[in-house]
Amino acid sequence: MTKDELRAQLERQEQRYKEVYGGEITTYAAQPEPERKPWRKRESIRDQAFKEEIQKIEKDLQEQRA
């Protein structure tokens, strides 16, 4: 079925609905596809090691204060 055939079929169905049921037809624009989520960088081994070192330093500082 081509787009033109589909459009013609939908128009026939619309006319039939209006004639038989006396209803109104409301057409809506197609909903856009959702945008892709932004790309996120994975932590490298260096980033993980840096984070662990920071946590160790913070832990040592807390122990020194206590």
C-alpha positions in Angstrom: 0.0 0.0 0.0 1.5 3.4 -1.0 1.1 6.6 0.9 -1.4 7.9 -1.6 -3.6 4.8 -1.2 -3.3 5.1 2.5 -4.3 8.7 2.5 -7.3 7.9 0.2 -8.4 5.1 2.5 -8.2 7.4 5.6 -10.1 10.1 3.8 -12.9 7.6 3.0 -13.0 6.4 6.6 -13.2 10.0 7.8 -16.1 10.8 5.4 -17.9 7.6 6.5 -17.5 8.5 10.2 -18.8 12.0 9.6 -21.8 10.8 7.6 -22.7 7.8 9.8 -22.0 9.2 13.3 -22.0 12.9 12.7 -18.8 13.2 14.6 -15.9 15.6 14.2 -12.4 14.5 13.2 -9.4 16.1 14.9 -6.1 15.5 13.3 -2.8 15.9 15.2 0.7 16.3 14.1 3.0 13.3 14.6 4.8 13.3 17.9 8.6 13.8 17.5 10.8 11.0 18.5 12.5 11.5 21.9 15.9 12.9 21.8 18.8 10.7 22.6 20.3 11.1 26.0 23.6 12.9 26.1 26.7 10.8 25.9 28.5 10.3 29.2 32.2 9.6 29.5 33.1 6.5 31.4 35.6 6.9 34.2 39.1 5.8 33.2 41.4 3.8 35.5 43.2 7.1 36.3 39.9 8.8 37.2 39.0 5.9 39.5 42.5 5.9 41.1 42.3 9.7 41.6 38.9 9.4 43.2 40.1 6.6 45.6 43.1 8.7 46.6 40.9 11.7 47.4 38.7 9.4 49.5 41.8 8.1 51.4 43.0 11.7 52.0 39.6 12.7 53.3 39.4 9.7 55.6 42.9 10.4 57.0 41.9 14.0 57.7 38.8 12.9 59.5 40.8 10.5 61.6 43.3 13.2 62.5 40.6 15.6 63.6 39.0 13.0 65.9 
